[in-house]
Amino acid sequence: MQAKLDEILGKELLIIAFRTKKSKFKESNYTTIQFKLGDRLHIVFTGSEVLMNQLEKYKDKIPFYTKIIKPGKYYTFT
């Protein structure tokens, strides 16, 4: 099931996998994040560089529990 970032803010997620690809529409990358919320499997697409950098930094820790928050104009994991 596909989700939007604003729909899952502040909820505990189990990050299972991610994949970063080149966007067809922009000169930047986007990331697909696969996660579990409760018993259901979801994906979310994001162009957030902060989230992409954090996922790359902690890829060896996957799967891990986290929340996504927006403390201003950007998204970040807690």
DSSP file (Angstrom, degrees, kcal/mol; ACC not computed):
  #  RESIDUE AA STRUCTURE BP1 BP2  ACC     N-H-->O    O-->H-N    N-H-->O    O-->H-N    TCO  KAPPA ALPHA  PHI   PSI    X-CA   Y-CA   Z-CA
    1    1 A M              0   0    0      0, 0.0    42,-2.0     0, 0.0     2,-0.3   0.000 360.0 360.0 360.0 133.5    0.0    0.0    0.0
    2    2 A Q  B     -a   43   0A   0     40,-0.2     2,-0.3    42,-0.0    42,-0.2  -0.669 360.0-173.0 -87.7 138.3    1.4    3.4   -0.9
    3    3 A A        -     0   0    0     40,-2.7    42,-0.5    -2,-0.3     2,-0.4  -0.787  20.8-124.7-122.4 166.7    1.5    6.1    1.7
    4    4 A K    >>  -     0   0    0     -2,-0.3     3,-1.2    40,-0.1     4,-0.8  -0.885  25.3-121.2-109.4 146.9    2.3    9.8    1.8
    5    5 A L  H >> S+     0   0    0     -2,-0.4     3,-1.2    40,-0.3     4,-0.6   0.895 112.2  54.8 -54.3 -44.4    4.9   11.2    4.1
    6    6 A D  H 34 S+     0   0    0      1,-0.3     3,-0.3     2,-0.2    -1,-0.3   0.757 103.2  57.8 -64.3 -23.1    2.5   13.6    5.8
    7    7 A E  H <4 S+     0   0    0     -3,-1.2    -1,-0.3     1,-0.2    -2,-0.2   0.724 111.6  40.0 -76.9 -21.8    0.1   10.6    6.6
    8    8 A I  H X< S+     0   0    0     -3,-1.2     3,-1.9    -4,-0.8    60,-0.5   0.327  79.7 135.8-112.2   6.8    2.8    8.7    8.5
    9    9 A L  T 3< S+     0   0    0     -4,-0.6    60,-0.2    -3,-0.3     3,-0.1  -0.313  78.5   7.4 -57.7 133.8    4.5   11.6   10.5
   10   10 A G  T 3  S+     0   0    0     58,-2.7     2,-0.3     1,-0.2    -1,-0.3   0.447  99.4 123.0  76.6   0.6    5.1   10.7   14.1
   11   11 A K  S <  S-     0   0    0     -3,-1.9    57,-0.5    57,-0.2     2,-0.5  -0.742  70.2-108.4 -96.8 144.4    4.0    7.1   13.7
   12   12 A E        -     0   0    0     -2,-0.3    26,-0.4    55,-0.1     2,-0.3  -0.577  43.3-174.1 -74.4 123.1    6.4    4.2   14.6
   13   13 A L  E     -B   66   0A   0     53,-3.4    53,-2.2    -2,-0.5     2,-0.7  -0.882  26.0-139.9-118.3 146.9    7.6    2.5   11.4
   14   14 A L  E     -BC  65  36A   0     22,-2.2    22,-2.0    -2,-0.3     2,-0.4  -0.921  24.0-145.5-103.5 105.8    9.7   -0.6   10.9
   15   15 A I  E     +BC  64  35A   0     49,-2.9    49,-1.2    -2,-0.7    20,-0.2  -0.598  27.0 168.9 -74.9 124.1   12.0    0.3    8.0
   16   16 A I  E     -     0   0A   0     18,-2.7     2,-0.3    -2,-0.4    19,-0.2   0.791  56.9 -20.4-105.6 -40.6   12.5   -2.8    5.9
   17   17 A A  E     - C   0  34A   0     17,-1.6    17,-3.1     2,-0.0    -1,-0.4  -0.982  50.9-162.3-162.9 164.2   14.2   -1.7    2.7
   18   18 A F  E     - C   0  33A   0     -2,-0.3     2,-0.3    15,-0.2    15,-0.2  -0.985   2.2-163.5-152.3 159.3   14.9    1.3    0.5
   19   19 A R  E     - C   0  32A   0     13,-1.9    13,-2.8    -2,-0.3     2,-0.5  -0.974   8.6-153.7-146.2 129.9   16.0    2.0   -3.1
   20   20 A T  E     + C   0  31A   0     -2,-0.3     2,-0.3    11,-0.2    11,-0.2  -0.899  21.9 171.2-107.0 132.3   17.3    5.3   -4.5
   21   21 A K  E     - C   0  30A   0      9,-2.7     9,-2.5    -2,-0.5     2,-0.3  -0.903  38.9 -94.8-135.6 162.1   16.9    6.0   -8.2
   22   22 A K  E     - C   0  29A   0     -2,-0.3     7,-0.2     7,-0.2     2,-0.1  -0.624  45.7-117.7 -75.8 133.0   17.4    8.8  -10.6
   23   23 A S        -     0   0    0      5,-2.4    -1,-0.1    -2,-0.3     6,-0.0  -0.468   9.8-149.3 -71.8 142.5   14.2   10.7  -11.2
   24   24 A K  S    S+     0   0    0     -2,-0.1    -1,-0.1     1,-0.1     5,-0.0   0.690  97.9  40.4 -79.5 -20.2   12.8   10.8  -14.8
   25   25 A F  S    S+     0   0    0      3,-0.1     2,-0.3     0, 0.0    -1,-0.1   0.675 118.3  34.5-105.8 -21.8   11.3   14.2  -14.3
   26   26 A K  S    S-     0   0    0      2,-0.3    -3,-0.1     1,-0.0     0, 0.0  -0.789  78.7-113.9-128.3 170.3   14.0   16.1  -12.3
   27   27 A E  S    S+     0   0    0     -2,-0.3     2,-0.2    -5,-0.1    -3,-0.0   0.256  92.6  78.6 -87.9  13.2   17.8   16.2  -12.2
   28   28 A S  S    S-     0   0    0      1,-0.1    -5,-2.4    -6,-0.0    -2,-0.3  -0.566  80.4-105.4-113.8 178.4   17.7   14.8   -8.6
   29   29 A N  E     -C   22   0A   0     -7,-0.2     2,-0.3    -2,-0.2    -7,-0.2  -0.569  23.2-157.9 -97.7 164.2   17.2   11.3   -7.1
   30   30 A Y  E     -C   21   0A   0     -9,-2.5    -9,-2.7    -2,-0.2     2,-0.4  -0.964   8.6-141.0-136.7 158.4   14.2    9.9   -5.2
   31   31 A T  E     -CD  20  46A   0     15,-3.3    15,-2.3    -2,-0.3     2,-0.6  -0.960   1.8-149.8-123.6 137.7   14.0    7.1   -2.7
   32   32 A T  E     -CD  19  45A   0    -13,-2.8   -13,-1.9    -2,-0.4     2,-0.5  -0.930  18.7-161.6-100.8 123.7   11.4    4.4   -2.3
   33   33 A I  E     -CD  18  44A   0     11,-2.9    11,-1.7    -2,-0.6     2,-0.5  -0.929   4.0-157.5-110.6 126.0   11.1    3.3    1.4
   34   34 A Q  E     +CD  17  43A   0    -17,-3.1   -18,-2.7    -2,-0.5   -17,-1.6  -0.888  27.7 156.4-101.1 130.5    9.5    0.0    2.3
   35   35 A F  E     -CD  15  42A   0      7,-2.4     7,-3.2    -2,-0.5     2,-0.5  -0.965  39.0-121.8-149.3 162.4    8.2   -0.1    5.8
   36   36 A K  E     -CD  14  41A   0    -22,-2.0   -22,-2.2    -2,-0.3     2,-0.5  -0.925  17.7-173.3-107.9 134.7    5.7   -1.9    8.1
   37   37 A L  E >  S- D   0  40A   0      3,-2.3     3,-1.6    -2,-0.5     2,-0.4  -0.962  73.0 -39.2-124.4 109.2    3.1    0.1   10.0
   38   38 A G  T 3  S-     0   0    0     -2,-0.5   -24,-0.1   -26,-0.4    -2,-0.0  -0.620 124.0 -29.9  68.9-129.0    1.3   -2.2   12.3
   39   39 A D  T 3  S+     0   0    0     -2,-0.4     2,-0.3    -3,-0.1    -1,-0.2   0.380 118.8  96.0 -99.3   2.3    0.8   -5.5   10.4
   40   40 A R  E <   - D   0  37A   0     -3,-1.6    -3,-2.3   -39,-0.0     2,-0.4  -0.750  67.8-133.5-104.1 143.3    0.7   -3.9    7.0
   41   41 A L  E     + D   0  36A   0     -2,-0.3     2,-0.3    -5,-0.2    -5,-0.2  -0.754  33.3 172.5 -90.5 134.6    3.4   -3.4    4.4
   42   42 A H  E     - D   0  35A   0     -7,-3.2    -7,-2.4    -2,-0.4     2,-0.3  -0.882  21.4-150.7-135.9 164.4    3.7    0.1    2.8
   43   43 A I  E     -aD   2  34A   0    -42,-2.0   -40,-2.7    -2,-0.3     2,-0.3  -0.970   9.0-170.4-132.1 154.9    5.9    2.1    0.6
   44   44 A V  E     - D   0  33A   0    -11,-1.7   -11,-2.9    -2,-0.3     2,-0.4  -0.995  14.0-141.6-141.3 143.0    6.5    5.8    0.4
   45   45 A F  E     + D   0  32A   0    -42,-0.5     2,-0.3    -2,-0.3   -40,-0.3  -0.854  27.0 170.9-103.6 139.6    8.4    7.9   -2.2
   46   46 A T  E     - D   0  31A   0    -15,-2.3   -15,-3.3    -2,-0.4    -2,-0.0  -0.999  36.9-164.5-148.9 148.9   10.5   10.8   -1.2
   47   47 A G        +     0   0    0     -2,-0.3     2,-0.4   -17,-0.2   -18,-0.1   0.217  50.3 135.8-107.5   9.0   13.0   13.3   -2.6
   48   48 A S     >  -     0   0    0      1,-0.2     4,-2.3   -17,-0.1     5,-0.2  -0.438  42.4-161.2 -64.5 114.9   14.1   14.3    0.9
   49   49 A E  H  > S+     0   0    0     -2,-0.4     4,-2.6     2,-0.2     5,-0.2   0.845  90.2  57.1 -66.1 -33.0   17.9   14.5    0.9
   50   50 A V  H  > S+     0   0    0      2,-0.2     4,-2.3     1,-0.2    -1,-0.2   0.952 110.0  43.2 -62.9 -49.0   18.0   14.3    4.7
   51   51 A L  H  > S+     0   0    0     24,-0.2     4,-2.6     2,-0.2    -2,-0.2   0.906 113.9  51.5 -63.1 -41.5   16.0   11.0    4.7
   52   52 A M  H  X S+     0   0    0     -4,-2.3     4,-2.2     1,-0.2    -2,-0.2   0.922 111.4  47.1 -62.2 -43.6   18.1    9.6    1.8
   53   53 A N  H  X S+     0   0    0     -4,-2.6     4,-2.3     1,-0.2    -1,-0.2   0.901 112.6  49.3 -65.1 -40.8   21.4   10.4    3.6
   54   54 A Q  H  X S+     0   0    0     -4,-2.3     4,-2.2     2,-0.2    -2,-0.2   0.909 110.6  50.2 -65.7 -41.5   20.1    8.9    6.9
   55   55 A L  H  < S+     0   0    0     -4,-2.6     4,-0.3     1,-0.2    -2,-0.2   0.918 111.8  47.8 -62.2 -43.0   19.0    5.7    5.1
   56   56 A E  H >< S+     0   0    0     -4,-2.2     3,-0.8     1,-0.2     4,-0.2   0.909 112.4  49.9 -63.2 -41.6   22.4    5.4    3.4
   57   57 A K  H 3< S+     0   0    0     -4,-2.3     3,-0.3     1,-0.2    -2,-0.2   0.870 121.0  33.5 -64.8 -38.2   24.2    6.0    6.7
   58   58 A Y  T >< S+     0   0    0     -4,-2.2     3,-2.0     1,-0.2     4,-0.4   0.122  78.8 116.9-107.8  20.4   22.1    3.4    8.6
   59   59 A K  G X  S+     0   0    0     -3,-0.8     3,-0.9    -4,-0.3    -1,-0.2   0.798  73.9  59.4 -60.8 -27.9   21.6    0.8    5.8
   60   60 A D  G 3  S+     0   0    0     -3,-0.3    -1,-0.3     1,-0.2    -2,-0.1   0.633 100.7  56.9 -73.7 -12.3   23.6   -1.8    7.8
   61   61 A K  G <  S+     0   0    0     -3,-2.0    -1,-0.2     3,-0.0    -2,-0.2   0.489  85.3 156.7 -95.2  -5.8   21.0   -1.4   10.7
   62   62 A I    <   +     0   0    0     -3,-0.9   -46,-0.1    -4,-0.4     2,-0.1  -0.455  50.0  51.2 -67.8 134.8   18.0   -2.3    8.6
   63   63 A P  S    S+     0   0    0      0, 0.0     2,-0.3     0, 0.0   -47,-0.2   0.478  83.5 146.9 -81.0 147.6   15.4   -3.4    9.7
   64   64 A F  E     -B   15   0A   0    -49,-1.2   -49,-2.9    -2,-0.1     2,-0.3  -0.992  45.2-118.3-146.9 153.8   15.0   -0.7   12.4
   65   65 A Y  E     +B   14   0A   0     -2,-0.3     2,-0.3   -51,-0.2   -51,-0.2  -0.713  46.2 141.0 -90.8 141.4   12.2    1.2   14.1
   66   66 A T  E     -B   13   0A   0    -53,-2.2   -53,-3.4    -2,-0.3     2,-0.3  -0.961  39.8-126.1-162.1 173.1   11.9    4.9   13.7
   67   67 A K        -     0   0    0     -2,-0.3    11,-2.1   -55,-0.2     2,-0.5  -0.954  19.5-133.3-125.4 150.1    9.5    7.8   13.3
   68   68 A I  E     +E   77   0B   0    -60,-0.5   -58,-2.7   -57,-0.5     2,-0.3  -0.916  30.8 177.2-102.6 129.0    9.5   10.4   10.6
   69   69 A I  E     -E   76   0B   0      7,-2.9     7,-2.2    -2,-0.5   -60,-0.0  -0.833  27.7-142.8-125.7 166.1    9.1   14.0   11.8
   70   70 A K        +     0   0    0     -2,-0.3     2,-1.0     5,-0.2     5,-0.2  -0.770  18.4 176.8-130.8  86.6    9.1   17.4   10.2
   71   71 A P  S    S-     0   0    0      0, 0.0     2,-0.4     0, 0.0     4,-0.1  -0.156  74.1 -37.1 -85.6  44.2   10.8   19.9   12.5
   72   72 A G  S    S-     0   0    0     -2,-1.0    -2,-0.0     2,-0.2     0, 0.0  -0.959 120.9 -14.8 143.5-123.7   10.5   22.8   10.0
   73   73 A K  S    S+     0   0    0     -2,-0.4     2,-0.3     2,-0.0    -3,-0.0   0.285 118.7  60.0-101.5   9.6   10.9   22.5    6.3
   74   74 A Y  S    S-     0   0    0    -26,-0.0     2,-0.3   -25,-0.0    -2,-0.2  -0.931  73.3-122.9-136.8 159.0   12.5   19.1    6.1
   75   75 A Y        +     0   0    0     -2,-0.3     2,-0.3    -5,-0.2    -5,-0.2  -0.770  33.6 169.6 -98.8 146.5   11.8   15.5    7.0
   76   76 A T  E     -E   69   0B   0     -7,-2.2    -7,-2.9    -2,-0.3     2,-0.3  -0.987  33.3-112.3-151.1 156.6   14.0   13.5    9.3
   77   77 A F  E      E   68   0B   0     -2,-0.3    -9,-0.2    -9,-0.2   -11,-0.0  -0.639 360.0 360.0 -84.9 149.8   14.1   10.2   11.2
   78   78 A T              0   0    0    -11,-2.1   -10,-0.1    -2,-0.3    -1,-0.1   0.443 360.0 360.0 -89.1 360.0   14.0   10.3   15.0
